[in-house]
């Protein structure tokens, strides 16, 4: 089956799975047909990941079982055709597109075209090459779900990555990258349909294109990054929570629980979102019933990866509970690595002090500065919310009685609660981690600003804010797409594309041509892990403790023993020194010592270009030396 067919088959299967869930809950007729398709797709993505997890731990990652899932899921599309629609409202009457509408439509087409250019190209995003796509490939090669003994990116919730297993197993890399492009549009479709309940078609198109061109969306939608896909679960859960509060019906609370659970199963931050949803549901006279039903949904949809990691490490949120429970006798973690990860990740990733002042200041710091830990330059949320903040505040005050009665109040409170928990409790201040709740903020702020602009006859101010933001973001999106467009227009081969877009990509190609499956390479360069076809050990200094390469470690005998225990016979070392390193510890120093002692020899030396940005590689490009070492037999 072709790459296009596999990826589209997966889309249809997700729509069918979600439609079946809506029908089983008895709420299909609460949504219009387009809403059932979009909501069904979002729910179905979570269902697909949930199903493949259980298939995977049973050793069922094979063409037979995966095609069975696709066929059964697609059959669920029958449930899209509900006999009537009773609960959906839309401002759909009499739309005739004007010049502004056509401008927005063209912008949406351009943004989607840019995404497709990335979708048909080989993966180039470092995190995707490190683990988002590498872990699914490991599952496919093993024919089952295997445990990854690595903190932060291995022994973590992986629901979204399991959805990459299916296209990779059935069609290879191309359908997997196409799937990421298609699934990246899911949140935009949901956002448009939700906007139609409160806004004109013109303004709904504006919100949609602003979201599609948001830097964080551009950065992650076409790659293996999970945030934009988690936004689908957040939108459906927010709507279901609002309807549960409005109607008191348990079926909506259960749907909210399922979708919050999918977020929980996709990223640890989902735990904070589930907590925020639970707090909102307490604001109802039947809060016990609603909260209990919601919690059941979260447990069913979101607990599997936590149980999996608990079985293998003794810690369901590995390695957070290590100080209290130890490593469960598995030998995959220790005190030194835990202290290091606390310093480097849980403390080092904080961009600003955690206090009330910075809680309010953070959005402005993220917008107007370039703090390294925030990464707002390439993965920010754009200027639009800041631009319309005065309009939103004015509207919230002017229409305060309507706000209290609006379903969107629950959406806004959910976003605020999540942000509060994330800021004070979360481990990192990278702004892209707020992307899942950004659609909630964008919709609420835009609706408020649109109402204010109409009431005060200041529609032009909102148009200017939209056009300014859209122009800025489209320029950024265009720059991001240059390398992908060059590949299509110049007919670059995969090797040429990777050499131009992945740092040290030429090293991976050499290793593939000169080593075999009988070898195993110890690699600390995260962007090469997926590209190397021979067995690899991903050697992060503080994410894993199986091979100790912390900067203060200088025990070469133990280093060699640990390498041999995991079957490593080659090591790739960056910045190979011309003389003994001044720092007497860590991976590079121990590797140098191995060569000095005759325990390893240099197989190949490389001089590779590196750059600060793959979008604009001509800026700050310089050469880096790397060596490939081979361990020698004998005692060391």
C-alpha angles and dihedrals in degrees: 000000000000123000091249093049094049093049094046091045087056091051091052091047092053092049090051095047091051093045089053091052092050090049093047089053090050095236103106091107090058088074136057119242094262089048091051089053095048096040090044091053093051093047090043093055089058092044091051093053090046093051095046091052091061092041088051099051087049090054093250101134095125136118093256096056096038093051088048090056091049094049095046091046093049090050087061088070085086087079092062090079100076113173096235144007118222110158107046125095127191138174090227105135125119103347115172113176116239130193093281090050092051090049090054092046092051089049091052091049090049092049092049090046090053089051091051091051087059092042094060093046127084114266114275104164110112097222091048091050090046101051118328091077099018096061093052088049090052089051091050093048091049093043089227145055109281129191115254108209095210131107125232096012108028115036092041137103106294106177094129093047090055089061086061090057094072100056091038092052095044102039112004131237100332098062089045093056091043089051091055090052093050095043089049088066094054095087091047091054091049092047092051093051092047090049090054089067091063109017141049119263089256094056091042090056089049093054091047096052092044088056095045092053096043107127093236090051092047089049097049112021097079095039134061092272110128105208099088091047091049086056088070091059091046094053094049092043092049091051092046092049090051091049091047090054091045098047104020089227115153093212090069091047089053092050090050088050092052093051095043086048091054088054089048090052091049101048139001089242086069087076089065092048092050089051090051091051091050091052092051091051090054085069093081135082091241092046095137094058094041095046093046092050091046091050091051090054092049091049094050096044101034113031103076099088092045091054090046092053092043090055092053101037107016087240120095091196097038124228099005095085096045094110089058104037107020121217099308090244092289097119093222097115138032143180096265094054091044091053090048095051090048090054099040101037114017093039102020093054093058108106098189137014114283103243138111095267094056090041088069095033097051097083090054093044089051091050102043104030137051103229108173097227092052097051090201093153096072104011103035130126097244130243100280100097091049091049094053097037093104091051091048093050092047091050094047089056098040094048098032094134091054090046092058091055097041125107087221090069088076090050092052094046091049091054092047093047092049092048090049094050092043093051097046101031107022122103099228139036096209103140095219087071086071092057094096091063095038093092089057092052093043094051095045094046094046094048090050092047093047092052091048093047091051093046093049097035091240098126091134092067091058091046090053091050090050095047094045093050094042092050092049094046095045090054089053091046091050092051090049090053097049096096092046092048090049089055092055097041097044098036095237116188119236091255092052092048093050092046089055098041108032120064110241090003089147090063091058091051092051092049091051091051098045108032130056141212088272089069129072123203126209105217128179094178101098097198092061099054096088094040096056110087097193118080112289138192112211103225110199111167098229106013092073136034101190088096112028110221099150112149092252094050118107107159106123095176092057090041091058092044092052091048092051092046090062093041099252117157101163134049128197111210124188125210093020106201124234090219137020109305117254091222107073100207145050135055099311095045094048091046090052089050091051090056090046091053094047092247091120137021134205111256100176138000121210134194107199133177118240131186140187095236130031088198091061104018093167089073115088098349118168140159125262128192121226133177133202112217129196120209113237121223121251137055120322 
